[in-house]
Amino acid sequence: MGKKHKVELHEAFVWDCDECGRENLLRALPAEPPPDNEIRELLQLGPFEALPNPDDSNWVRVAEIVTCAYCKAEFHTLPPWIKPGDEGEIEEDTNI
C-alpha cells in the first residue's frame, strides 16, 4: 500500500425514517457556545461548580426538521438530550 492518508471525522446525527425505514445521515453544524448561565442550566451545574473547558467541547446545532434523503418525508426532531416521551407537545409550525 502507498502513503497512508488521514481523514478528518465530523460530528453527525443518524436517524431512521419512519416512512421508508432507511437510515439517514445529517452532518452537525458547528455552533458557538451559549453564555455561561445557559451552560450551567443545561449541565445542571451549581453556581460554584466549574464549567467544562471550552477546548474540550464541540458545540453543534440540532436541526428542528429533517427530510429523508430517499422518500422526502419530513419529520420534527428531538434533540439527543431529550428522551422520547419527555418532549411534550411538538409545535406543528416550528421553523428552523
N, C-alpha and C positions, 0 to 999 in steps of 0.2 A: 504494500500500500504506500502511496505517496505521503506527502505532508498532511498531518492531521490539523484540521481547522476546528476552531471552537465557535459555537454559535451562542448568541445571547438568548436567554429564556425571558419570557414576558408573562406577567400575571394575566390570567384569563378566567372566564366563567364558562362552565359546561352545563348545559341544560337539555332535557329531553322534551320533545314536542308532544303535547297531549293529543294532538290531532293525528299525526302520521307516525309517531313513535321514534323518529330519527333523532340522533344526538346532534346538538348544535354547539358551536364554539363561539364565544364572544370575547374579544380581547378587551381587557380592562384599560380604561383611560386614566392616566395619572391625574392626581388632584393635589392641591395644596393642603397642608394640614389645617384643620379648623383651629379656632382660638383655644387657648389652654383650658378655659372653663368648659368648653364643649367636649374636649378630650377627657377631662375629669369625669364629666357626666356619662359619656359613652363607656368609659372603662370602669365606672363606679369607684373612682378614687376619692379619698378624703382630701380636705384642703391642705394637709401637710404631707401627703404621700407623694413620692417622686413621680414625675411624669416620665414616660419612656423616652429614651434617647431618640431624637428625630432621625439620626443617621441609621438607626436600626429598624425603621419603619418605612413602608411604601404605602402611601395613601392613594386609593383609587376611587373613581366614580362608579356608581352602580346604575345601570340602565333601569328606568322605570317601566319601559315597554320593550319587548323583544319580538322579532319576527323570524319565523322558521325559514331557514335558507332553502328548504326543499318544497314545502307546501304553502308557504307565505302566510300561515296563520299567525295572528298577533296575540300576545299574552302580556298581562301585567306581571311584574316580578316581585319577589320577596327578597330583601337584602339577606345575605348569608347569616347575619347575626340575629335574624328573627326566625323563630321556629314556626313551622306550619301550625295553624290553629291559634297562634298568638297575634296574628296580624290585624284582627278586627275587620271592619268593612273596607273593601278596596273601592276607591272612588273610580267611577266609570269615565270621568272627564279628566283624568290625570294627564298632564303634559310633561314632556321631557324638558 
